[in-house]
Amino acid sequence: MPNALDLHMRIATIFLLTTLSLTACAPASATGESHPGQLARNPDTLLAILASTSTPDESRQHADALLVRQSGKGDPARLAVLEQLLYAPGHSDAMRIYAMDQLADASPARAGHALELYLPRFEGPVLDHGCQLAVTLGDARLIAPLARSLAQTVKVRGQAPEELRARPEWAAIQKLAGKDPAEAMYDLINSSTDQSARIAALDVLHVLQSPDAIAARLGKMERHDPWLDDLRWYLGLFNTPPVGATESLWMMYLHRPEFAALVARAAEHHRLLLKNPDYVFAPRFIAVLAYTDDATITAGKARLLAELSQRLATLAHVNRTPQYEGAPDDIDESLKANEQKLSLCDLFAIRLLLNGLSDSANIAELHRQGLDDLSDTTTEHGGLLSLQDINSPRLLMTLYPPYYASNDFEYISSDKLLEQTAAGIAEYHFHFQEIHNADRAGPGTGDLGYVRAQHLNGVVITSIDTRKINIDYYTPDGAVVDLGVYEVK
């Protein structure tokens, strides 16, 4: 059995030899200058052929068959390459399915471990086959990755349970657990040490059962740990399970003593709004609920739309130049066009932002921060818009360094910012690549994808002229509202 260093060196050699793979598959020339037979006798060359994305699948599988004859199906380097086929880009569905089956034949335990790691990445026929293989292996540990894969299809709201029941993961979980998948999800929450699996299980239950039913089952569990205790606390206040890792992170972050007053006021307003048909709760609005005054909380959607329309009508507006007509960034940013995508809480948020933007000092500060961004060509700058003083809310604009500097057209939010967004109104960033930047006004497709994935609100500030900025608000539901053009005084 080779040691770890020998195996590492062998795999490195395999990838160096990958460029020879097509030669190894080619027939010998009449002059005898090519020697495919000699190459085929070299196990590392056969492994390189198996790993090559530029070699036909039939040739790759033939090379693997030759390798099995020479080195055996359990050769560690072969198993490492087969596993690499499951996650590395460029491999066909047929080769990924082949790799799964070969791993299972050579080492069922290793195949199960590979499915634990990679099954949530699978799609289409590869996912179907992975679910079937999980059942064949009969390894109950695979319920967790199946749950994570199933949870990736969960929408924040409005999803029919039938959509989940039609998924291949559903049938696989049912067979592996020997019970209804909903019961298997409760088992994961009650017994798993993998928090990502527990969050996935909760996401699945969110679609299948009512919040009251979920809260009742969680209350009967004897298990106590920080996440589960925070979940019980949160459900008691807002009666809506968090969806996904980000909302669970916010739930835990807000269950700190320093946020007790903020959360209590948000919960009070939440209870007042429960009978309003236009009200939809989401964790990203906890600070919005807390800072909205009592009179506005009781105002209906029609009244708020009328007020905001009037305020926005007094401001100039700028739309970005779309990539092409009908492109994802070809968006009508008027309030009227976005009414159906805006919840009642979105209107509260827009109102709070407009109040803050009416202060010339805040505009001057945003412009100053934007000029700093203009000077830094390694990344966009950004941070968190939040409020201070419940009785007389004041807008705070707190910059956070990016997670890493990618390029001048992207801002990568840090883990710290993502966590602390729970106590803010929206994350913000700048489009200050140049002073006259109106063509990039508003969120791009990447910005829209980010807020959708993280379930948060976004604001983008764009330089459109000397001392003039344009500000847009955008949401996970795809709404984009131009909050106006502002001039630094």
Helices and strands as residue ranges (DSSP letters): H 4-16, G 18-20, H 21-25, H 36-40, H 43-51, H 57-71, H 76-87, H 93-106, H 108-118, G 119-121, H 124-137, G 140-142, H 143-151, H 161-165, H 168-177, H 181-191, H 195-208, H 211-220, H 226-238, H 244-254, G 257-259, H 260-273, G 283-285, H 286-291, H 294-297, H 301-313, G 336-341, H 344-357, H 360-375, E 382-388, E 394-400, H 415-420, G 421-423, E 426-431, G 438-440, H 445-454, E 458-465, E 468-474, E 480-487
